[in-house]
Amino acid sequence: MIIHKIAFRNIFRRKWRSILTGMMMAGGCALFGLFFGMIDGTYGNLIDMFTRDHTGHIQIHKKGYLDKPSIYKSLASPDSIGRKIESVPYVNSWAPRVYTPALAFAGTKTTGVTVMGIDPIREAKTTRLKNKVSKGIFLSASPKQEVVISDGLARVLGVGLGDEIALIAQSVDGSVANGLYKVTGITGSEGKSYGESKCYIHINVLQEFLSMDRSVHEIAVVLNDHSKTPEAAGLIAETLNDTGIDVDPWQVVEAQFYKAMRADLKGNRYTIIVFTIIIAVGVLNTILMVVLERTREFGVLRALGTRPSQIFQLILFETLFLSLLSITAGTIIGVLANWWFHVYGITYPTPIEYGGYFFRRLTSEISLRSIVVPPLIVMGTAVIVSIWPAVRAAKIMPVKAMRAN
């Protein structure tokens, strides 16, 4: 205990140097906390936007559908599957979907389009598709010959609200399916590229259009917490217990997007390394100065019978105590900074596009990682870099040390 008391007292012998070193460690801890908070907030918003706009956290398909989509690979009992899904923990809602490629005609213009059949009520509870309708209204709850299209598709076909477009596709029985639909809504804003080739129809109308009875191609599932996606996917697969069905998390459904995001996250590691090196160099410089200035003091301690291991512990505990005081202040500052950016954020002058999605605000998040990891990094780095100066101090020869200036 005497070593601990002396080490703590020594922190205040050179107050300004300790204050400056402590400020550096506290600032590093606060910056680390803000950095992690920004990462968690940015990518949390990205995942939330990506999954809740359309993909969902988990998707259920007929086996092999994702590898080779086909109108013939369908789920025959979506309502039964949905009831089983609702009993799984973390599940918030689900929505059935039907897909088909088609040709869209309006006047003399034509283009390829992906037609998506949705249940307007369930889709509105599961994703934000309804909120993306910028002009007109969303699909009616009851089946009608109406369609919601993207702004890009509207510009390609030269149609607006109230106009009609014709769709031609192949039904599951091999016949040619065709129909005329009234445009009741337009999604997105002018100039946005995402979703240009999609249009949305009531799921019952599209099932009849394709002669599919009540089968669906996909069931999208949204959870209460996106971090539980792998666990929930496993629970759903276990509950369904059907080898003919694939249950995939969004990381598998949108593998390219996920890989791009992971690659971006790996790039952030270099920033962490740079921060760590800066802190390590600053702490190492301070401790080396302490050892050099106190060479005679350490020589006297050795001459009085202090063991080298006690000198070694003294240096380590001085660093440890200074680190604890610094990271306490740094953690508080970091949490406050994350709270401020979480509440107010930073609004971009021009929206930034990432993977087809547009971000208008940069926000932070107070996460467990942003609170726990920075103090561990700062304190661990400070203790590690103090080992060499502590070893040097422990090896000081009393006679030579007391002759030093």
N, C-alpha and C positions, 0 to 999 in steps of 0.2 A: 504493500500500500504506500510505502514511503516513496517508491519510484513514481507512482501515479501522482502523488501530491506535488513532487518536485517538477514533474513534467507539466502539470497543469499550471503551476506558478510560472514556469519559464516562458509560457506563451506571452505573458504580460511584461516581460523584461524589455523587449523591444516592441513597444506597442504599435508604432506606426508600420513597422515591417510586418508584424502579425496582421494588422488591419488590412494592409495592401494585399498580402497573400490571401487572407480570408475573403476579401472582396473579389479577388480573381476566382477563387474556388466557388464562392457563392454565385458570382455572375455566370460561371461555367455551368453550375448546377441549374440555375434558372433558365439559361439558354437551352440546355439539354431538355429540360421539362417542357419549355415552349416548343422546341423542335419536335419532340415526340407528340405533344398535343396537337400540333399542326398536322403532322402526318396522320394521326388517328382521326382527326376531324375531317381532313380532306378526303382520305380514302374511305372513311366511314360514310361520308356524304356521297362519294362516288358509287360505292356499293349499294347504298340505299336508293340512289337515283336509278342506277342500272337495273336493279332487281325489281323495284316497285313501279318503274315506268312500264315494264313489259315482261322481262324474263321471269321474274319470280325467284325465290330462293332455291326452289326445287322444282324439277319438271318430271312428269311421268309419261312414258311413251310405250308403245308396243316395242318389243325387243328388236333392236337393230334400226329403229326409225331415225335416230340421230346420224348414224353412219350413212344411211341411204334413205332419205325421206321419200315416202310414197303415199298416195291417197288410199292405198289398199292396206297399209299397216295402221290399223285403228284399234281403239279400246272399245269393247262392245258394251260394257256396263259402267259408264262414268259415274252415275249416281251411287251405285254400290261402292265403288272405289272411294268416292268422296266421303261417304258416311264413315268408312274405315279410317280415312285420313284425319277426319275431325277428332277422332279419339286419341290421336298421337300428341304427346306433349310438344309444346312450342308452336304448334300449328295455329295460325290466325285465321286464314281463309284459303279457299281454292277456287279455281275457275277452269271450266272445260273450254277447249278450243278446237277448231277445224281449220285446216289449211288447204289451199289449192292454188296452183299457178293458173293464170287466165289471161286472155286478151281483153283489154278494155277499149271500147269504141265510144266516141262522141263526135258526131258530125263526120268530118272527113279525117279525123285524127285517131290514131290507134297506138297502143303501147302495151308492153308486157307488165303484168301486175301480180302481186301476191295477195290473194283474197284470204282474209282471216275471219272466220265465223266465231262470234263471242256471245256469251250470255251477258247482256247489258247489266243486269243486277249484280251477278257474281263478279264480273270483271271490275265494276266500280268499287266493290268491296276489297278486291285483291290488288289491283294496280291503279295507277294514276291516269290511265288512258282517257277517262272521261274528262279529267281536268285539262287535257291537252287540246280539247276542242276549242279553238280560238274564234271560230265563226259558226253560227248556226247552233244546232242542238245535238246531243248525243242520240244514239239509237233508242227507239222506243222499247219498253219492257216487253211488249207483245210483238210477235213476228209481223214485219211489214216489208214491202218491197222498197227498202230505203238503204242508203249506204253512206258511210262517213269516210272521206278520203283525206289524204295529206295535201298540204298546200302545194308541194312539188308536183303531185299527180294532177291537181287541179290546173296548174299552169301548163303542164304538158298537153293535157286534153282541151284546155281552153274552156273549162266549165266553172260554174259558180253554184251558189245555193239555189235550189229549186230546179236545176238542170237535170237531165237524165243521162246515164251512161249505160251502155250495153256490155255484158260480160259473157264471154264464150270460153268454155272449158270442157274437159272430158270427165264424165261421171264414172263412178266405180263399176257400173254395168257395161261400160264401153261405149255408151251412146254420147252424143254431143249435147252438152248442157248449155243453155243460153237463157238470159233473162235481162229485163230492163229495170233499172233501179234509179230512184230519185235521190239526188245529193241533198242530205239534210244537215251535214256538218263537215267542217274542214279542220284538220288538226295542224298544229305547228304554226310557225310564223313565216312570213315571206323571206326567202333567202336561206332557210334552213334546209340542209341536205338530208338529214336523217329521216328515214321513213318515206322517201319520195315514191316508192313503188308499192305502197300498201294501201289497201282499203278494207273497211270493216263492215260486216253484215251480221244481222242477227243469226245466231248459231242454228236455229231451227230452219230458217230460210236457206242457209247454205247446205244443211244436211239434206233438205228436200231437193235442192239444186243438183247435188252430187249423188242422189239416190242412196244415201248412207244410213237410212233409218235414224237411230239415236246414237250411233257410234261417234267417237271423237278421236282426234290425232294426238291431243296433248292435254294434260291437266297441270296447270301451274299452281304452285303452292307458295304462300307467303307466310313467314314465321314472325314471331314476336321479337326475335333477336337473331340477326344474321350470323352472329358468331356460333350459333348452334346448328348451322346448316349441315355439316358432315354428320353430326350425331342424329339429327332429325331425319336425314335421308336414310340412315341405317335403320332407324326405328320404323319408318314408313315401309321400307322394303321387307322388314321382318313381319310387320302387321299384314301386308298384302300377301306375302308368302306365295308369290307366283313367278316362276322362272321365265314366263313369257312376257314379263313386264320389266322395263328398265326404270330405275329410280335414280336420277342424276342431280347432284347439286349444281348450282349455277357455274361453279368453277369448271365443270365438265361440259356443260351446255355451251358456254361461251369460253372455250379453252384459249383461243387466241387473245381475247381481251384480257383474260386472267394472267396469261403469260406476260403480256405487255405490262400489266400492272405490277407483277412480281419483279420484272426487270427494272422498272422504275424504282421500286422499293429498295432493290439491291444497290442502286446508285446512291441512295441516301446513306449507306454505310460509310462511304468515303467521307461524307461530311462529319459523321460521328467520329471517325478516326482522326480527322484534322482537329476537331475540338479537343479530343483526348490528348493529342500530342502537345497542343498549346498549353493545356493545363499541366501536363506532366513536366514540360520544360520549365514552366514558371515555378512549380513547387520544388523541382530538383535544384534550380538555381538558388532559391531561398534557403533550402536546407544545407546546401554546400557552403553558403555564406555563413550560416550558423555554426557549422562545424569548424570552419577556418577561424572565425572570430573567437571561438571558445576553446581553441586548442590548448592553451595554458590551463584553462579550467578543467578540461578533461584529464590533463596530465596530473594536476593536483589530486583529483578524485582517484586516479589510478594509484598514485603514491600513498594515498590514505587507505588503500585496500579495496577500492571498488572494483568489482570483477568486470571484465570486458563485456560479459553478457548483460550486466546491469546498465552499462553505457549504451549498449545496443538497444535495450528496451527503453531507455530514457528518450532517445531520439525518435523511436517509433511511436511512443505514447504522446510525445509532443505533437507529432504530425497528426496522429489520430484524433486528439482532443481539438486541435485547430480545425481539422476536417469536419468533425461533428458540429462544432459551432457554426461553421461556414455553410454546410449543407442544410442545416436547419433553417437558416435565413434564406438560402437559395431556393429551397423547396417551397417556402411560403410565398416568395416572390413569383416563382414559376406557376404555382397554382392560381395566384391572383391574375397573372398575365393570361393564362389559359381561360380563366373565367371571363375576363374582359373580351378576349377575341371570340369566345363562344357566344357571348351575348350580342356584341356589336359587330364583330367580324370586319373584314376589309372588302369593300365593294369594288369590283374591277370596273375601270372606265369602259372597257369593251369586253363582252363575254368571251370566255376562253373555251374552245372546243376540245374535248377529249373523248375519243372513241365515238364520235357522233352525238355527244351530249354537251350541253353548254352550261358553263358555270359562271355565275354572276357575283358570288361572294366567297371569300376565303374565311373559313371558320376553324376554330380549335375545339378540342374536346378534353375534358378533365378525366383522364383514364388512369387505371391502376399503373400502367406502364409509365406514364408521364410523371407519376409521383414516386414510384419505387426505383426505377432503373437509373435515373440521373444521379441520385445520391450514392448509389452503389458504384457507379462508374467513377465519380469524382473521388470518393473516399478510397476506393480500391486503387485507383491510379496514384493518388497521393502517398498511400502506404507503400506501394510497390517501388516507386521512385525514391523513397526515403531509405530503402534497404541498403543501397550501396554507400551513401554518406554515413549511415549508422555503423556499417561494417568498418568503414575507414576510421570513424571515431573510436570504435572499440579496439582497434589495432594500434592506437597511439602509444608510443613508448614514453613513460613518465619523464625521463631525463631530457629527451629531445623536446618534448612538449613544453616543459617549463622554461626552456631556453628560447622558445619562439617568441617573436615580437607580437 
